[in-house]
Amino acid sequence: MRGEQYIDGLAASGRYHFTTEAAIDAIEGSDDAVRAQLRRLRQHGRIASPIRSFHVVVPPEYRQQGCPPAEHFIDQLMAFLDEPYYVALLSAAERHGAAHQRPQSLQVMVRTNRAPVECGNVRVLFIARADLERMPVSTLKTPRGYIKYATPELTALELVGYPQHAGGLDNVATVLGELHEAMDGAKLVEAARLSPVGWAQRLGYLLELVDAVDLAAALVPFVDEQANSYIPLRRSEEIAGATRDARWKLVVNTDVEPDA
């Protein structure tokens, strides 16, 4: 069997990823000869390699961008790496219906920092959260299988917790203006209990700002119980002279302006 036959057979059976080791076992020739065939397939745009030894078949409709969408292989890639994960932040928000600003990279939560993956014009950005295996996730179907996504409630909290990965607080508020329609108050409190209380303080304030008052109200008892001190709305800004919001125990040291 030649390399072309191998990848055509994979695609015909609905499988679009493989490892170098699997190819060596299936394709005729020495290890070096098989690796040479894989290099030629890559040069011709038939396959792409997001990371060393892990390859994806590139269907004709994705040849121009040099790689299938990351959602088509991220679950298989993380299984290859033997790492827990879930799609998070703006990428998860988009999946849950908040598509105001499409993220340029697929944002994926992992346990420890990892370099971004680049595959043609496709990019995967990893964000570290050491306790991610405790977080609530949704398993959703994609054209190539299933992917784990942060729930809408966890997504909202993490957007506030990682604003540097979400375009800043103005954009976070904009996304919350759409995302709140997919959220549930009881589930939001459950997710808040797994996260720093400061995230719930900031999120409650922003939910009120975008008129998601019922969701904000669900967080009030939790913040009353858990928040012991005032914190700044924007961590990097000065707090001198800023007003205070007693409901959320926040120093409102910046103006947040969501897009209309």
C-alpha positions in Angstrom: 0.0 0.0 0.0 1.2 3.5 -0.9 0.7 6.6 1.2 -2.0 8.0 -1.1 -4.0 4.8 -0.8 -3.6 4.8 3.0 -5.0 8.3 3.5 -7.7 7.8 0.9 -8.8 4.6 2.8 -8.8 6.5 6.1 -11.0 9.2 4.6 -13.4 6.7 3.0 -13.9 5.1 6.4 -14.6 8.5 8.1 -11.2 8.7 9.8 -9.2 11.8 9.2 -6.2 11.5 11.6 -3.3 9.1 12.0 0.1 8.9 13.6 3.5 8.3 12.0 3.7 5.0 13.8 0.3 3.8 12.3 1.4 4.9 8.8 4.7 3.0 9.1 2.7 -0.1 10.1 0.3 0.2 7.2 2.4 1.6 4.3 4.8 -0.6 2.4 8.5 0.2 2.7 11.2 1.1 5.2 10.6 3.6 8.0 12.6 6.2 6.1 10.7 5.5 2.8 7.3 5.9 4.6 8.4 9.1 6.2 9.5 10.4 2.8 6.0 9.6 1.4 4.4 11.5 4.3 6.6 14.5 3.5 5.5 14.4 -0.1 1.9 14.2 0.9 2.4 17.2 3.2 4.1 19.2 0.4 1.2 18.5 -1.9 -1.3 19.6 0.7 -2.9 16.2 1.1 -2.0 15.9 4.8 -1.0 18.4 7.6 0.8 17.9 10.8 -0.4 20.0 13.8 2.4 18.5 15.9 5.2 16.0 15.4 4.0 12.5 14.6 0.3 13.4 14.5 -1.2 14.0 11.1 -4.6 15.0 9.6 -6.0 14.3 6.2 -6.9 17.6 4.4 -10.0 17.3 2.3 -10.1 19.4 -0.9 -12.3 22.1 0.6 -9.6 22.9 3.2 -6.5 22.7 1.1 -6.3 26.5 0.6 -6.0 27.1 4.3 -3.6 24.2 4.7 -5.4 22.3 7.4 -9.0 21.4 8.4 -10.6 23.5 11.2 -9.2 22.8 14.6 -12.6 21.6 15.8 -12.2 18.6 13.4 -9.1 17.2 15.1 -8.7 18.8 18.6 -10.3 15.8 20.5 -8.1 13.3 18.7 -5.0 15.5 19.2 -5.6 15.8 22.9 -6.1 12.0 23.1 -2.8 11.5 21.3 -1.2 13.9 23.9 -3.0 12.1 26.7 -4.1 15.4 28.1 -7.5 16.5 29.5 -9.0 19.6 27.9 -12.0 21.5 27.0 -12.7 24.3 24.5 -13.0 27.5 26.4 -13.5 31.3 26.5 -14.4 33.0 23.2 -14.4 29.6 21.3 -16.8 28.1 23.7 -19.0 31.3 23.8 -19.3 31.1 20.0 -20.4 27.5 20.2 -23.0 28.5 22.8 -24.5 31.2 20.5 -22.4 34.3 21.3 -20.7 34.8 18.0 -20.3 38.6 18.1 -16.6 38.4 17.6 -15.2 35.2 16.1 -11.9 34.2 17.8 -8.9 34.0 15.6 -7.6 30.8 17.4 -9.4 27.9 18.9 -9.0 28.5 22.6 -8.4 25.3 24.6 -8.1 24.9 28.4 -5.4 22.5 29.6 -3.7 21.7 32.9 -0.3 23.4 32.2 1.0 25.9 29.7 1.7 24.6 26.3 2.9 26.3 23.1 0.3 27.2 20.5 -0.3 24.7 17.6 -0.2 26.1 14.1 -1.4 24.1 11.1 -1.6 26.0 7.9 -3.8 29.0 8.7 -5.3 27.2 11.7 -4.2 28.0 15.2 -4.9 26.5 18.6 -4.1 28.6 21.7 -3.8 26.8 25.0 -4.6 28.4 28.3 -3.7 26.8 31.7 -6.1 25.9 34.5 -4.6 23.4 36.9 -8.0 22.2 38.2 -9.8 21.9 34.8 -10.8 18.3 35.4 -13.3 19.5 38.1 -15.0 21.9 35.7 -18.4 21.3 34.2 -18.2 20.6 30.4 -20.6 19.8 27.6 -19.8 17.1 25.0 -21.0 18.3 21.6 -21.0 16.6 18.2 -18.8 18.0 15.4 -18.3 16.8 11.8 -15.5 14.6 13.0 -16.7 13.3 16.3 -17.2 14.9 19.7 -15.5 17.8 21.5 -15.6 18.9 25.1 -16.7 22.5 25.6 -17.0 24.6 28.8 -20.6 25.0 29.7 -22.1 28.4 29.1 -21.9 29.2 32.9 -18.3 28.2 33.2 -17.5 30.1 30.0 -19.0 33.3 31.5 -16.9 32.9 34.6 -13.7 32.2 32.7 -14.2 35.1 30.3 -14.1 37.3 33.4 -11.2 35.4 34.9 -9.1 35.5 31.8 -10.0 38.9 30.2 -6.5 39.1 28.6 -7.6 36.1 26.4 -11.0 37.5 25.7 -10.3 41.0 24.2 -10.6 42.8 27.5 -13.6 43.6 29.7 -15.5 45.6 27.1 -15.5 42.6 24.8 -16.3 40.3 27.7 -19.4 42.4 28.4 -20.3 42.3 24.7 -20.1 38.5 24.6 -22.1 38.2 27.9 -24.8 40.2 26.2 -25.4 37.2 24.0 -24.2 34.3 26.1 -26.5 34.9 29.0 -29.4 33.6 27.0 -27.9 30.1 27.2 -27.2 30.3 30.9 -29.0 28.9 34.0 -28.8 30.6 37.4 -28.5 27.5 39.5 -25.8 26.1 37.2 -24.0 29.4 37.3 -23.8 29.3 41.1 -22.5 25.7 41.0 -19.7 26.7 38.5 -18.9 29.8 40.7 -18.2 27.5 43.6 -15.4 25.9 41.6 -13.8 29.3 40.8 -12.2 32.2 42.6 -15.0 34.3 44.3 -13.6 37.4 42.6 -14.7 36.0 39.2 -18.3 35.9 40.5 -18.0 39.5 41.9 -16.9 40.8 38.5 -19.3 38.6 36.6 -22.3 39.7 38.6 -21.5 43.4 38.0 -21.2 42.7 34.2 -24.4 40.7 34.0 -26.3 43.6 35.5 -24.6 45.9 33.0 -26.0 43.8 30.1 -29.4 43.5 31.7 -29.1 39.8 32.6 -30.6 40.7 36.0 -32.0 37.3 36.9 -28.6 35.6 36.5 -26.9 38.4 38.4 -29.4 38.0 41.2 -28.6 34.3 41.4 -25.0 35.2 42.3 -25.8 37.7 45.0 -26.2 35.2 47.9 -23.0 33.4 46.9 -21.0 36.7 46.8 -22.5 37.8 50.1 -21.4 34.5 51.7 -18.0 34.1 50.1 -16.6 37.6 49.3 -14.6 39.0 52.2 -13.2 42.1 50.7 -13.5 44.7 47.9 -11.6 43.9 44.7 -10.9 46.1 41.6 -13.1 45.5 38.6 -10.0 45.8 36.4 -7.0 44.3 38.1 -4.4 46.4 36.2 -5.9 49.8 36.9 -5.4 52.2 39.9 -8.2 52.2 42.4 -7.6 55.6 44.0 -10.8 57.8 43.7 -12.8 54.9 42.2 -16.4 54.4 43.2 -17.5 51.3 45.1 -20.3 48.9 44.4 -21.5 47.4 47.7 -23.6 44.6 46.1 -20.6 43.1 44.4 -17.9 44.4 46.8 -16.2 45.9 43.8 -14.0 48.9 43.3 -15.3 50.2 39.9 -12.1 51.5 38.6 -12.9 51.4 34.9 -15.8 52.1 32.6 -17.0 49.0 30.7 -18.6 49.7 27.4 -20.1 46.7 25.6 -20.8 47.1 21.9 -24.4 47.8 21.0 
